[in-house]
Amino acid sequence: MKYIIPITILGAFLLTAPAWAQMPHDIIYMPKKSVCIAGIYGKSTWNQYWEGSLKRENLNIGTHTTQSVMLMPAIGISNRVNLILGLPYISTSTSAGNLMGQKGLQDLSGWLKAKLFDKKGLSLHGVIGGSIPVSNYVPDFLPMSIGLQARTATGRLIAGYKHPQTGLYLTMHGSYTWRSTIKIDRDAYQADNRVYNTNEVQVPNGFDASARLGVLRRKWQTEVFAERMANLSGDNIRRNDMPFPTNNMQATTIGWYGKFQPRQIGVNARVGKVINGLNVGQSTSFSVGVLYQIGGL
């Protein structure tokens, strides 16, 4: 079930001069001494999910909905190095059954992105990042939990090409994410067909990758994308049981992103659909954002 909330946000901020977009998997940079602030609303829903590889529905849940509001500043440390921060407030609910929804601040995330190579439209970029929980939410009440309470560290490489005349671009990235152990409110749990007599749970590490094809012009941007995320270990949801943080989650998502930023204030939107998965919900998601830039002239 879809219980890790992807941060699908593009900070697009603009002035009377050309504007920029910025997030941890693109090849666009905010200028030196500029600060960009994005306010994003997102919603994700599903009524079918993969229990292991078995696709099914659960009438005791009905339709599961996750909503989020995020504040995301992007800071131009230099023209080749940017710092991006994010803090989401998340709520969950279902249309049937007795499971209580959860809500609250989730995890504070930060990424440092640097341009390593740039010549004749070809570029290579490195990203390091991580996250820490900022509230005492419950991680083992899935799919109602708003997160997993794990600290994370991520390393990412991005390769891209942008045609200087048309603005046509293609980017690809790959990432590895380390996740810490977590503590749960029970003395024992079952995973991998074993019983563990401890309250410490090892959340699986994972990877993600994407390919994006689009056009970036002075006032607007549009792209289509395919994303893949997968844990590198873990077990499956047991038959007719709830998910657990040790589950091996995998998902392939396709979608579209667009932005329009004629001046200092802009807007963006994103839609995505999970087309294949393992231990996740087949979710349809969208987000809309209001964007603002300070400095950078």
C-alpha positions as CSV (number, residue, x, y, z in Angstrom):
1,M,0.0,0.0,0.0
2,K,1.2,3.5,-0.8
3,Y,2.5,4.5,2.6
4,I,5.7,6.3,1.7
5,I,4.7,9.8,0.5
6,P,6.7,10.8,-2.5
7,I,7.8,14.4,-2.6
8,T,6.8,15.3,-6.1
9,I,7.4,19.0,-6.1
10,L,9.0,21.4,-8.5
11,G,10.0,24.8,-7.2
12,A,9.5,27.2,-10.1
13,F,10.1,30.9,-9.2
14,L,10.3,33.9,-11.4
15,L,11.2,37.5,-11.8
16,T,10.9,40.0,-14.6
17,A,14.1,38.4,-15.8
18,P,14.1,34.7,-16.9
19,A,12.9,32.4,-14.2
20,W,14.1,29.0,-13.1
21,A,12.8,25.7,-11.7
22,Q,14.5,23.6,-9.1
23,M,14.1,20.3,-7.4
24,P,16.4,17.4,-6.4
25,H,16.2,15.4,-9.6
26,D,16.3,18.1,-12.3
27,I,19.3,19.9,-13.9
28,I,18.0,23.5,-13.3
29,Y,19.7,25.8,-10.8
30,M,18.7,28.9,-8.9
31,P,21.1,31.8,-9.3
32,K,23.5,32.8,-6.6
33,K,22.0,34.6,-3.6
34,S,18.4,33.9,-4.7
35,V,15.8,32.2,-2.5
36,C,12.8,30.4,-3.9
37,I,9.7,29.4,-1.9
38,A,7.1,26.9,-3.1
39,G,3.8,26.0,-1.5
40,I,2.5,22.7,-2.8
41,Y,-0.8,20.8,-2.3
42,G,-0.9,17.1,-3.2
43,K,-3.4,14.3,-3.2
44,S,-3.1,10.6,-3.8
45,T,-5.9,8.0,-3.9
46,W,-6.1,4.2,-4.5
47,N,-8.7,1.4,-4.1
48,Q,-6.6,-1.5,-5.4
49,Y,-3.2,-2.6,-4.2
50,W,-0.6,-5.3,-4.7
51,E,-0.4,-7.8,-1.8
52,G,3.0,-9.1,-2.8
53,S,2.4,-9.6,-6.5
54,L,-1.3,-10.3,-6.1
55,K,-3.4,-7.3,-7.1
56,R,-6.6,-7.0,-5.0
57,E,-9.0,-4.7,-3.3
58,N,-10.1,-4.4,0.3
59,L,-13.7,-3.4,1.0
60,N,-12.8,-2.8,4.6
61,I,-10.7,0.2,3.5
62,G,-12.6,1.3,0.4
63,T,-10.6,4.2,-1.2
64,H,-7.5,5.3,0.6
65,T,-6.6,9.0,0.4
66,T,-3.4,10.8,1.3
67,Q,-3.3,14.6,1.3
68,S,-0.2,16.7,1.8
69,V,0.8,20.4,2.1
70,M,4.5,21.2,1.7
71,L,6.7,24.3,2.1
72,M,9.8,24.0,-0.1
73,P,12.5,26.7,-0.3
74,A,15.4,26.4,-2.7
75,I,18.5,28.5,-2.1
76,G,21.2,29.5,-4.6
77,I,24.5,29.1,-2.8
78,S,26.2,29.6,-6.1
79,N,25.2,29.3,-9.8
80,R,26.4,25.7,-9.6
81,V,25.4,24.7,-6.1
82,N,21.9,24.8,-4.7
83,L,20.3,23.8,-1.3
84,I,16.7,22.5,-1.3
85,L,14.6,21.9,1.8
86,G,11.2,20.4,2.3
87,L,8.8,19.8,5.2
88,P,5.3,18.2,4.5
89,Y,2.2,18.1,6.6
90,I,0.4,14.9,5.7
91,S,-3.1,13.4,6.5
92,T,-4.5,10.0,5.6
93,S,-8.1,8.7,5.5
94,T,-10.3,5.9,4.1
95,S,-13.8,5.8,2.7
96,A,-14.8,2.7,4.6
97,G,-14.0,0.7,7.7
98,N,-12.8,1.7,11.2
99,L,-9.2,2.6,10.7
100,M,-8.5,6.1,12.0
101,G,-6.6,8.4,9.7
102,Q,-3.3,10.0,10.9
103,K,-2.1,13.5,10.4
104,G,0.9,15.7,11.2
105,L,4.3,17.0,10.2
106,Q,6.3,14.2,8.6
107,D,10.1,14.5,7.9
108,L,12.4,17.4,7.3
109,S,14.4,16.8,4.1
110,G,17.4,18.5,2.6
111,W,19.4,18.1,-0.6
112,L,22.6,19.7,-1.8
113,K,22.8,19.7,-5.6
114,A,26.0,20.5,-7.6
115,K,26.8,20.8,-11.3
116,L,29.8,18.6,-11.9
117,F,30.1,18.9,-15.7
118,D,28.5,21.1,-18.4
119,K,29.6,21.3,-22.0
120,K,27.6,21.7,-25.3
121,G,24.3,20.9,-23.7
122,L,25.5,17.8,-21.9
123,S,25.7,17.9,-18.1
124,L,26.3,15.8,-15.1
125,H,25.1,16.6,-11.6
126,G,25.6,15.1,-8.1
127,V,23.0,15.3,-5.2
128,I,23.4,14.3,-1.6
129,G,20.5,14.5,0.8
130,G,18.7,13.1,3.8
131,S,15.7,13.4,6.1
132,I,14.8,13.2,9.8
133,P,11.4,12.8,11.4
134,V,10.1,16.0,13.1
135,S,7.1,14.6,15.0
136,N,6.3,11.5,17.0
137,Y,3.9,9.9,14.4
138,V,3.3,6.1,14.5
139,P,5.2,4.2,11.8
140,D,3.6,0.7,12.1
141,F,0.0,1.6,11.6
142,L,0.1,1.1,7.8
143,P,-1.5,2.1,5.5
144,M,-2.7,5.0,7.8
145,S,0.8,6.0,8.9
146,I,2.1,9.2,7.5
147,G,5.7,7.9,7.3
148,L,8.2,5.3,8.6
149,Q,10.1,7.3,11.2
150,A,13.4,6.3,9.6
151,R,16.3,8.6,9.1
152,T,17.6,8.6,5.5
153,A,20.6,9.4,3.5
154,T,20.5,9.6,-0.3
155,G,23.2,9.8,-3.1
156,R,22.1,10.6,-6.6
157,L,23.6,11.2,-10.1
158,I,21.8,13.1,-12.8
159,A,22.7,13.1,-16.5
160,G,21.1,15.5,-18.9
161,Y,21.0,17.1,-22.4
162,K,19.3,20.3,-23.3
163,H,19.2,21.7,-26.8
164,P,20.1,25.4,-26.6
165,Q,17.8,26.7,-29.3
166,T,14.6,24.7,-28.8
167,G,14.8,24.0,-25.1
168,L,14.1,20.3,-25.7
169,Y,15.7,18.2,-22.9
170,L,16.2,14.7,-21.7
171,T,17.3,13.8,-18.2
172,M,18.0,10.5,-16.4
173,H,18.9,9.9,-12.8
174,G,19.6,7.1,-10.4
175,S,19.7,7.2,-6.6
176,Y,20.5,5.0,-3.6
177,T,18.8,5.6,-0.2
178,W,20.0,4.3,3.1
179,R,17.3,4.0,5.9
180,S,17.9,3.6,9.6
181,T,16.3,1.2,12.0
182,I,13.1,2.4,13.8
183,K,11.4,1.6,17.1
184,I,7.8,0.5,17.2
185,D,5.3,0.2,20.1
186,R,5.4,-3.5,20.5
187,D,7.9,-6.0,22.0
188,A,7.9,-8.4,19.0
189,Y,6.9,-8.6,15.4
190,Q,6.9,-11.0,12.5
191,A,8.8,-10.5,9.2
192,D,10.5,-12.7,6.6
193,N,8.6,-15.7,8.2
194,R,10.4,-15.2,11.5
195,V,9.5,-13.7,14.9
196,Y,11.8,-11.0,16.2
197,N,11.6,-10.4,19.9
198,T,12.6,-6.7,19.8
199,N,11.0,-3.4,19.2
200,E,13.7,-2.4,16.7
201,V,12.9,-2.8,13.0
202,Q,15.3,-2.5,10.0
203,V,13.6,-0.6,7.2
204,P,14.9,-1.8,3.8
205,N,17.3,0.4,1.8
206,G,16.2,1.3,-1.7
207,F,16.9,2.9,-5.1
208,D,15.0,5.1,-7.5
209,A,15.5,6.1,-11.1
210,S,13.7,8.2,-13.7
211,A,13.7,9.4,-17.3
212,R,12.2,12.8,-18.3
213,L,11.6,14.2,-21.7
214,G,10.4,17.8,-22.1
215,V,10.7,21.4,-23.2
216,L,11.9,24.3,-21.1
217,R,11.3,27.8,-22.3
218,R,11.5,31.3,-20.8
219,K,8.0,31.3,-19.3
220,W,6.9,27.7,-19.4
221,Q,7.9,24.1,-19.1
222,T,6.3,20.7,-19.9
223,E,7.5,17.2,-19.6
224,V,6.5,13.5,-19.5
225,F,8.3,11.1,-17.2
226,A,8.7,7.5,-16.0
227,E,9.8,6.8,-12.5
228,R,10.9,3.5,-10.8
229,M,11.4,3.0,-7.1
230,A,12.2,-0.3,-5.3
231,N,13.5,-1.5,-2.0
232,L,16.6,-3.7,-2.2
233,S,15.3,-6.2,0.4
234,G,12.2,-6.9,2.4
235,D,9.2,-9.2,2.6
236,N,5.7,-9.2,1.2
237,I,2.4,-8.3,2.9
238,R,1.0,-11.4,4.4
239,R,-2.3,-12.6,3.1
240,N,-5.2,-10.5,4.5
241,D,-2.8,-8.7,6.8
242,M,-1.8,-5.0,7.1
243,P,1.5,-3.7,5.6
244,F,4.6,-3.4,7.8
245,P,7.8,-1.3,7.5
246,T,9.9,-4.3,6.4
247,N,7.8,-4.9,3.2
248,N,9.6,-4.8,-0.1
249,M,7.9,-1.9,-1.9
250,Q,8.3,-1.4,-5.6
251,A,6.4,0.9,-8.0
252,T,6.6,2.2,-11.6
253,T,4.9,5.5,-12.2
254,I,4.3,7.5,-15.4
255,G,3.0,11.1,-15.6
256,W,3.2,14.7,-16.7
257,Y,4.5,17.9,-15.2
258,G,4.0,21.5,-16.4
259,K,4.7,25.0,-15.1
260,F,3.8,28.5,-16.2
261,Q,5.8,31.4,-14.8
262,P,5.4,34.7,-16.7
263,R,6.9,36.9,-13.9
264,Q,7.9,36.7,-10.2
265,I,4.9,34.5,-9.3
266,G,4.2,31.2,-11.0
267,V,2.2,28.0,-10.8
268,N,2.9,24.3,-11.6
269,A,1.0,21.0,-11.7
270,R,1.9,17.3,-11.8
271,V,-0.1,14.1,-12.3
272,G,1.1,10.6,-11.9
273,K,-0.3,7.0,-12.1
274,V,1.3,3.8,-10.7
275,I,1.1,1.2,-13.5
276,N,2.9,-1.6,-11.8
277,G,4.0,-2.4,-8.2
278,L,4.7,-4.8,-5.4
279,N,3.3,-4.1,-1.9
280,V,2.0,-0.7,-2.9
281,G,-1.3,0.9,-3.8
282,Q,-2.1,1.5,-7.5
283,S,-2.4,5.2,-6.8
284,T,-3.4,8.2,-8.9
285,S,-1.8,11.4,-7.7
286,F,-1.7,15.1,-8.5
287,S,-0.2,18.2,-7.1
288,V,-0.5,21.9,-7.7
289,G,1.8,24.7,-6.5
290,V,2.2,28.4,-6.1
291,L,5.8,29.6,-6.6
292,Y,7.7,32.8,-5.7
293,Q,11.3,33.9,-6.1
294,I,13.3,36.5,-4.1
295,G,16.5,37.8,-5.6
296,G,18.4,36.4,-8.5
297,L,18.3,39.4,-10.8
